Amino acid sequence: MRTSSTVEELRYGWEYCMELAMEAAHAALRGGISVLEIVMSTPGVFEVLQELVRGHPTSIIGVGTVLNTIDAKNAIKAGAKFLMSPAMVKDILDDVQSKEVLYIPGVMTPTEVLNAHSAGAIIVKVYPVSSLGGAQYISALKKPFPHIPMVASQGITVESLGTYIARGASAVVLSDAIFGKEAMDQQNFDAIRQLSQLAVSRGDEAVQSTGPGQGDFQLNQGLKRLAGFDIPSVCNGEREGKDSVQGEKKDSSREEGGREEKMEKK
């Protein structure tokens, strides 16, 4: 996402213990990743989430493959700042709209993109993107929907992430590209950290060379809303800090005041 252009996804089943999942996540965050998704199949997913939130309070950590409202509520209680699904789960979208949590539903077709956005989704996840045509498919979807931020997910490598950003993706999800089976089997956490550093570097380069898209302001607003602190935005390679967020709040207050004044005159 535009704060990091990469979302790393920790996706491993019960053949890996909770401690291993925790160490792998810590390694990725030490590598500079600021947005981390932990999928529901991760052993002890909510315990892992709570520990990571405590240890990395300035990182944006959420839960993926959330398919029902029960898991969504448990994830929020454990400290998730965002939720992802492979498809749009309307009950989750309706339930979290009033909360300080961002829900990113999965979409595949133009109809699904529009339906999710119309239902209130700020960001959508295009999944499974590599099976649909990869970066070229993102480019095709962005033509009718330039205002809708899209996260590309599935089968993306560190080498190809720049292409996805250039074709219009606001962010990409990296899973096996970072948490590869070999590294996990060997418990090679240094390799995970180094791959994370490389991904952050490639992502920053891609964002700087591409510049902000039409949907990026909306994406940044969503990210600022989901965190309990001011998240720096990346815009033309420059990071906007706290002052820009406060400025936006002042502008918003002036606009609301203007509207109220007009209503009183009427």
C-alpha positions in Angstrom: 0.0 0.0 0.0 1.3 3.5 -0.6 2.9 3.6 2.8 4.9 0.6 1.8 3.7 -0.6 -1.7 4.2 -4.1 -0.4 2.1 -6.2 1.9 3.9 -9.3 3.1 1.6 -12.3 3.7 2.6 -15.0 6.2 0.7 -18.0 4.9 1.6 -21.4 6.4 -0.4 -24.3 7.8 -0.1 -26.4 10.8 3.2 -28.1 9.7 4.8 -24.9 11.1 4.6 -24.1 14.8 3.4 -20.8 16.2 6.9 -19.9 17.3 8.3 -20.3 13.8 5.5 -18.1 12.4 6.3 -15.5 15.0 10.1 -15.5 14.2 9.4 -15.3 10.5 7.1 -12.3 11.0 9.6 -10.6 13.2 12.3 -11.1 10.6 10.1 -9.5 7.9 9.3 -6.5 10.1 13.0 -6.1 10.9 13.6 -6.0 7.2 11.6 -2.8 6.9 8.2 -4.1 6.0 5.5 -1.8 7.5 2.4 -3.8 6.4 2.1 -7.4 7.3 -0.8 -9.8 6.7 -1.2 -13.0 8.8 -3.6 -15.4 7.2 -6.1 -17.4 9.2 -4.3 -20.7 8.6 -1.2 -19.5 10.6 -0.9 -21.6 13.8 -2.2 -19.6 16.7 -3.0 -16.7 14.4 -4.6 -14.4 17.0 -1.8 -15.1 19.6 0.8 -14.3 16.9 -1.1 -11.1 16.0 -1.3 -9.9 19.6 2.4 -10.5 20.1 3.4 -8.7 16.9 1.2 -5.8 17.6 2.8 -5.4 21.0 6.3 -5.7 19.6 5.8 -3.5 16.6 3.3 -0.8 17.5 4.1 1.4 14.5 3.6 -1.4 12.0 0.3 -2.1 10.2 -0.6 -5.7 11.0 -3.8 -7.4 9.8 -5.3 -10.8 9.1 -6.0 -12.4 5.8 -8.4 -15.0 4.4 -11.1 -13.8 6.8 -14.3 -15.5 5.6 -16.8 -14.8 8.3 -17.8 -12.2 10.9 -16.7 -14.3 13.9 -13.1 -14.5 12.7 -13.3 -10.8 11.7 -14.4 -9.8 15.3 -11.7 -12.0 16.9 -9.1 -10.5 14.6 -10.2 -7.0 15.6 -10.1 -7.9 19.3 -6.5 -9.2 18.8 -5.4 -5.9 17.3 -5.8 -6.3 13.6 -5.7 -2.9 11.7 -7.0 -4.4 8.5 -8.8 -7.5 7.2 -8.5 -9.2 3.8 -10.6 -11.8 2.1 -10.2 -13.7 -1.2 -13.8 -12.6 -2.1 -16.2 -9.9 -0.8 -17.9 -11.0 2.4 -20.8 -8.5 2.7 -21.4 -9.2 6.3 -17.8 -8.3 7.2 -17.9 -5.1 5.1 -21.2 -4.0 6.8 -19.8 -4.9 10.3 -16.5 -3.1 10.1 -17.6 0.2 8.4 -18.2 1.9 11.7 -14.9 0.6 13.2 -11.3 1.8 13.0 -10.4 -1.2 10.8 -10.0 -1.4 7.0 -11.6 -4.2 5.2 -10.1 -5.2 1.8 -12.3 -7.6 -0.1 -11.1 -9.8 -2.9 -12.4 -9.2 -6.4 -11.8 -10.8 -9.8 -14.0 -9.2 -12.4 -15.0 -5.6 -13.3 -18.5 -6.3 -11.9 -17.0 -7.4 -8.6 -14.7 -4.4 -8.4 -17.7 -2.0 -8.9 -20.0 -3.9 -6.6 -17.4 -3.9 -3.8 -16.6 -0.2 -4.2 -20.3 0.6 -4.3 -20.9 -1.4 -1.1 -18.3 0.8 0.7 -14.9 -0.9 0.1 -12.2 1.7 0.0 -9.6 -0.7 -1.4 -10.1 -4.0 -3.3 -7.7 -6.9 -3.6 -7.5 -8.4 -7.2 -7.1 -12.1 -6.6 -5.8 -14.5 -8.0 -4.0 -11.9 -10.2 -1.3 -14.0 -11.8 -3.9 -16.5 -13.0 -6.0 -13.7 -14.5 -3.2 -12.2 -16.6 -0.8 -10.6 -14.1 0.1 -6.9 -14.3 -1.6 -6.6 -17.7 -4.9 -7.5 -16.1 -4.4 -4.8 -13.4 -3.7 -2.3 -16.2 -7.0 -3.3 -18.0 -9.0 -3.0 -14.8 -7.6 0.4 -13.9 -8.8 1.9 -17.2 -12.5 2.0 -16.2 -11.8 2.3 -12.5 -8.8 4.7 -12.1 -10.3 6.0 -8.9 -10.5 2.6 -7.1 -7.2 1.6 -5.4 -6.3 -2.0 -6.1 -4.0 -4.4 -4.3 -2.6 -7.1 -6.5 -2.3 -10.6 -4.9 -1.1 -14.1 -5.7 2.0 -15.3 -7.5 3.9 -11.9 -7.4 7.7 -12.0 -7.0 10.1 -9.3 -5.8 11.3 -9.0 -9.4 7.8 -8.4 -10.8 6.4 -6.1 -8.1 7.6 -2.9 -9.9 5.7 -3.9 -13.0 2.5 -4.2 -11.0 3.0 -0.8 -9.5 3.8 0.7 -12.9 0.6 -0.8 -14.3 -1.6 0.7 -11.7 -1.5 -1.4 -8.5 -1.4 0.7 -5.4 0.2 -2.2 -3.6 1.2 -5.9 -4.0 1.0 -8.9 -1.7 4.1 -10.9 -1.4 3.8 -14.4 0.1 6.1 -17.2 -1.1 8.4 -14.6 -2.5 9.4 -13.7 1.1 8.3 -16.7 3.2 9.5 -19.4 0.9 9.2 -23.0 1.9 13.0 -23.5 1.9 13.7 -20.6 4.2 10.9 -21.7 6.5 12.0 -25.3 6.6 15.6 -24.2 7.3 14.4 -21.5 9.7 16.6 -19.1 7.8 15.2 -15.9 9.2 18.1 -13.8 7.9 17.1 -14.7 4.4 13.6 -13.6 5.1 14.9 -10.3 6.5 17.1 -9.7 3.5 14.3 -10.4 1.0 12.1 -8.0 2.9 14.7 -5.3 2.7 14.9 -5.9 -1.1 11.2 -5.8 -1.5 10.9 -2.5 0.4 13.7 -1.1 -1.8 12.1 -2.3 -5.0 8.7 -1.0 -3.9 10.0 2.4 -3.0 11.8 2.7 -6.4 8.6 1.7 -8.2 6.5 4.2 -6.4 9.0 7.0 -7.0 9.3 6.3 -10.7 5.5 5.9 -11.2 4.1 8.6 -9.0 0.7 8.7 -7.4 -2.3 7.3 -9.2 -5.8 8.7 -9.2 -7.0 6.4 -6.4 -4.0 6.9 -4.1 -5.5 9.8 -2.1 -8.4 7.6 -1.3 -6.1 4.7 -0.4 -4.0 6.9 1.9 -7.1 8.1 3.6 -8.1 4.5 4.3 -4.7 3.7 5.6 -4.6 6.8 7.9 -8.1 5.8 9.2 -7.1 2.2 10.0 -4.1 3.1 12.2 -4.1 4.8 15.6 -1.3 7.0 14.5 -0.4 9.3 11.6 0.9 7.1 8.8 3.4 8.7 6.4 2.3 8.7 2.8 4.5 8.2 -0.2 3.9 10.7 -2.9 6.4 11.3 -5.7 9.0 9.8 -3.4 8.4 12.3 -0.6 6.8 11.2 2.6 4.1 13.4 4.0 4.3 13.6 7.8 2.0 14.7 10.6 1.6 18.3 9.4 0.0 17.2 6.1 -2.5 15.0 8.1 -3.4 17.9 10.4 -3.7 20.2 7.4 -6.2 17.8 5.8 -8.2 17.8 9.1 -8.2 21.6 9.1 -9.4 21.7 5.4 -12.1 19.2 6.3 -13.2 21.3 9.2 -13.4 24.4 7.0 -15.5 22.6 4.4 -17.9 21.3 7.1 -18.2 24.7 8.6 -18.9 26.2 5.1 -21.7 23.6 4.6 -23.2 24.4 8.0 -23.2 28.1 7.2 -25.0 27.6 3.9 -27.6 25.4 5.6 -28.3 28.1 8.2 -28.7 30.8 5.4 -31.2 28.5 3.7 
